[in-house]
Amino acid sequence: MIKVIAACVIGAALAGGATFVATSLATESTATAEPVNETLYNYGDR
Amino acid sequence: MASVHGDGAWSGAAGRWTARLLPWAVGLVAGVLALGPALGPGYVLRYDMVFVPDPSLGTVLRGADGFPRAIPSDAVVAVLSLVLPGDLVQSLALSAVFAVGGAGAARLASRAVYRGGAAGGPAAGSLGAVLAPVAAGLAYVWNPFVAERLLLGQWAVLLGYAGLPWAVGAAARLATARPVAGFAGLVRALVPAAVGGFSSVVLTALTAGPVALRTDGAGGNRAGTAGEADRGVRWWGRAGLFALALVTASLPWLLPSLSSGADTDPAGVEAFAARSDTPFGVVGSLLLLGGVWNSGAVPAGYGEPVTASVRLLLCLVALAGWVWWLRRERPGFGTGLSAAALLGFALALLGATGPGRELLTWLIGLWPGFGPLRDGQLYVAPLALVQALGLGACVRWLAGGRSLRGAEASDGSGEGHRALGKGRGGIGSLGRVGLAVFALLLPVAVLPGLLWGAGGRLTPVHYPEEWRAAQAAVAADDRPGAVLVLPWSAYRGPDWSGRPVVVLDPATKLFDRRTLWNDDLVVGTPDGGSVVVSGEDARARRVARVLEPDPRTGMPERLEAGTLGALGVRHVVVSAPVDNRFWSGVEGLSVVVEGPDMVLLRVHEQHVSPDKAVIPGLEVTGGLVTVGAIIWSVARSGSSLVFQRSGPSAGSGARKEIPK
């Protein structure tokens, strides 16, 4: 039981680390700048 | 710890409760992680997602010209807002997407992947039987499709998406259930789609339709007993029952739409076609369940080469898991769902190719009802379910028959472990457990842009005081007449939202009477140009011809009270900061509310020639029939949360159906 739980924790920790790295990448990303201070707004931009 | 039987039925009372609640817990936890601050007080405004305090049910039912897109989702919101605060209703609606979707996919995986020990599959107490449904549920609600539609504010579409696993399960059950019981189960499963409206029902028809037609109650490993097969109906009967259930769920919007005479602008074919939002082109982006037309709806970091590459790998592994599971278990709904995923993928690609666009344009010209095909990415939804179940199968393969207590339980075939050649109970087996948990959480790791309010892009705000004052002033006015919304443009970037966010002008839904606003949709193109998709409100077109607004500001040069009154306008709302004070010195117009972001003007009564607005009887009748059918279907089972099994289970672990 303890071994199984430990394995689960290790798997979750690895996933957490991967999420942290990916979040860092996402934070640095500038791909989705929102439009600001426009008179009229589009429904969206392709 | 509770143990599980092969078909997902847990032994013992505590185990049964765990089996029932775990899928819901998966969805709810995912919802809290994804929505985070959006569940707090205030209204989350983004693109099409507009919730307002105290929405008017009568106004929603009276609607506008054109296709009834807000029916019945806005009507349901208005009814709930009679008893709950509007922001709480929004939180419930958004949470329901994750809870219903996650629970549905987890239950479908749990019921369908695992069967009794006699037929193979994980045995009692297996870790795989716990982890695989969790993986499926999490993957179904944590993917680019959900993130992008959420960032586009299409909560009603997502509600329909959340109902797909339930609809698939119910459609598959038509093959073995008695016709009335099967029909009732299907109607019950269609509740999310019924609330979601047109796009949700179309999505459900695409996903569950092939399942209803293809499911073979007498064939495959998942076949039931001869008696169960005999109770079911043949394919044409299932097709009839499925169509009848869809029509029943669609009546609130179907009846008014048939008489609306609305046109669909083919320009939307280009504007709303799927686009590439990863390094893998349109095909790759759609395979990853992304590819939404709006670049502003892409979650942060999703398109980065590293995360997109891992996501691609995850999708391919999930598809491999799906094929492995199809070959191993032959689930009754497998072929139908695979066909739906392929068909949906083809539909999604249509708008991305020249000939496909020509075909769509021709179809829309032929019949406006083909309009929903313009938004191609919508149709990767069945593929999302396939990938979620496939990932669940992969996790089940990895975790295998290891017992929750650490011992290796009997695994019918045990093929997973033998494939690796590892000793049972050895370090390799534990490594697989760790890998299974890692794979289970990988959808979150490769899409962190959905975390905690989509990285802060879903933040609740409070309506400014002058907005509420304008709402109250219009409600207090007992004279009839419409509300004209200016500037003459549908979307706003309100300063008071805290951070830049594009949203459909909330003023279009704020008042308890008909609003006249520009429902043309302007979509920017990569070359800096724009495509205008014409709106459907004929009365708004007449107003535009009279107003002749400046295309740069959306404001008219000047308006006369008589002109407004002739259009049936009693109030004019200016819902954004403007320099043009056209109302200054205009006789017959009085300022009721004036603030930096909201000005409410009232046209003097003698000028106004209001149109008579009535609630269409046909629409109300249709709605009542749908509500009645849902109540009947729920009453038959005693609970709306009873999952319709995807097919009869074989083996000793199967639960018997209680005759209705």
Boltz contact constraints between the chains, C-beta under 6 A:
constraints:
  - contact:
      token1: [A, 1]
      token2: [B, 405]
      max_distance: 6.0
  - contact:
      token1: [A, 1]
      token2: [B, 406]
      max_distance: 6.0
  - contact:
      token1: [A, 3]
      token2: [B, 406]
      max_distance: 6.0
  - contact:
      token1: [A, 3]
      token2: [B, 430]
      max_distance: 6.0
  - contact:
      token1: [A, 4]
      token2: [B, 406]
      max_distance: 6.0
  - contact:
      token1: [A, 4]
      token2: [B, 433]
      max_distance: 6.0
  - contact:
      token1: [A, 7]
      token2: [B, 430]
      max_distance: 6.0
  - contact:
      token1: [A, 7]
      token2: [B, 433]
      max_distance: 6.0
  - contact:
      token1: [A, 7]
      token2: [B, 434]
      max_distance: 6.0
  - contact:
      token1: [A, 8]
      token2: [B, 437]
      max_distance: 6.0
  - contact:
      token1: [A, 10]
      token2: [B, 434]
      max_distance: 6.0
  - contact:
      token1: [A, 11]
      token2: [B, 434]
      max_distance: 6.0
  - contact:
      token1: [A, 11]
      token2: [B, 437]
      max_distance: 6.0
  - contact:
      token1: [A, 11]
      token2: [B, 438]
      max_distance: 6.0
  - contact:
      token1: [A, 12]
      token2: [B, 437]
      max_distance: 6.0
  - contact:
      token1: [A, 14]
      token2: [B, 438]
      max_distance: 6.0
  - contact:
      token1: [A, 15]
      token2: [B, 438]
      max_distance: 6.0
  - contact:
      token1: [A, 15]
      token2: [B, 441]
      max_distance: 6.0
  - contact:
      token1: [A, 15]
      token2: [B, 445]
      max_distance: 6.0
  - contact:
      token1: [A, 18]
      token2: [B, 445]
      max_distance: 6.0
  - contact:
      token1: [A, 19]
      token2: [B, 444]
      max_distance: 6.0
  - contact:
      token1: [A, 19]
      token2: [B, 445]
      max_distance: 6.0
  - contact:
      token1: [A, 19]
      token2: [B, 448]
      max_distance: 6.0
  - contact:
      token1: [A, 22]
      token2: [B, 307]
      max_distance: 6.0
  - contact:
      token1: [A, 22]
      token2: [B, 445]
      max_distance: 6.0
  - contact:
      token1: [A, 22]
      token2: [B, 448]
      max_distance: 6.0
  - contact:
      token1: [A, 23]
      token2: [B, 448]
      max_distance: 6.0
  - contact:
      token1: [A, 25]
      token2: [B, 301]
      max_distance: 6.0
  - contact:
      token1: [A, 25]
      token2: [B, 304]
      max_distance: 6.0
  - contact:
      token1: [A, 26]
      token2: [B, 300]
      max_distance: 6.0
  - contact:
      token1: [A, 26]
      token2: [B, 301]
      max_distance: 6.0
  - contact:
      token1: [A, 26]
      token2: [B, 448]
      max_distance: 6.0
  - contact:
      token1: [A, 26]
      token2: [B, 449]
      max_distance: 6.0
  - contact:
      token1: [A, 29]
      token2: [B, 300]
      max_distance: 6.0
  - contact:
      token1: [A, 29]
      token2: [B, 301]
      max_distance: 6.0
  - contact:
      token1: [A, 29]
      token2: [B, 304]
      max_distance: 6.0
  - contact:
      token1: [A, 31]
      token2: [B, 303]
      max_distance: 6.0
  - contact:
      token1: [A, 32]
      token2: [B, 298]
      max_distance: 6.0
  - contact:
      token1: [A, 32]
      token2: [B, 300]
      max_distance: 6.0
  - contact:
      token1: [A, 34]
      token2: [B, 500]
      max_distance: 6.0
  - contact:
      token1: [A, 36]
      token2: [B, 500]
      max_distance: 6.0
  - contact:
      token1: [A, 39]
      token2: [B, 553]
      max_distance: 6.0
  - contact:
      token1: [A, 40]
      token2: [B, 489]
      max_distance: 6.0
  - contact:
      token1: [A, 40]
      token2: [B, 554]
      max_distance: 6.0
  - contact:
      token1: [A, 41]
      token2: [B, 491]
      max_distance: 6.0
  - contact:
      token1: [A, 41]
      token2: [B, 493]
      max_distance: 6.0
  - contact:
      token1: [A, 41]
      token2: [B, 502]
      max_distance: 6.0
  - contact:
      token1: [A, 42]
      token2: [B, 522]
      max_distance: 6.0
  - contact:
      token1: [A, 42]
      token2: [B, 524]
      max_distance: 6.0
  - contact:
      token1: [A, 43]
      token2: [B, 491]
      max_distance: 6.0
  - contact:
      token1: [A, 43]
      token2: [B, 521]
      max_distance: 6.0
  - contact:
      token1: [A, 43]
      token2: [B, 522]
      max_distance: 6.0
  - contact:
      token1: [A, 43]
      token2: [B, 523]
      max_distance: 6.0
  - contact:
      token1: [A, 44]
      token2: [B, 294]
      max_distance: 6.0
  - contact:
      token1: [A, 44]
      token2: [B, 296]
      max_distance: 6.0
  - contact:
      token1: [A, 44]
      token2: [B, 523]
      max_distance: 6.0
  - contact:
      token1: [A, 45]
      token2: [B, 295]
      max_distance: 6.0
  - contact:
      token1: [A, 45]
      token2: [B, 524]
      max_distance: 6.0
  - contact:
      token1: [A, 46]
      token2: [B, 275]
      max_distance: 6.0
  - contact:
      token1: [A, 46]
      token2: [B, 293]
      max_distance: 6.0
  - contact:
      token1: [A, 46]
      token2: [B, 525]
      max_distance: 6.0
  - contact:
      token1: [A, 46]
      token2: [B, 526]
      max_distance: 6.0
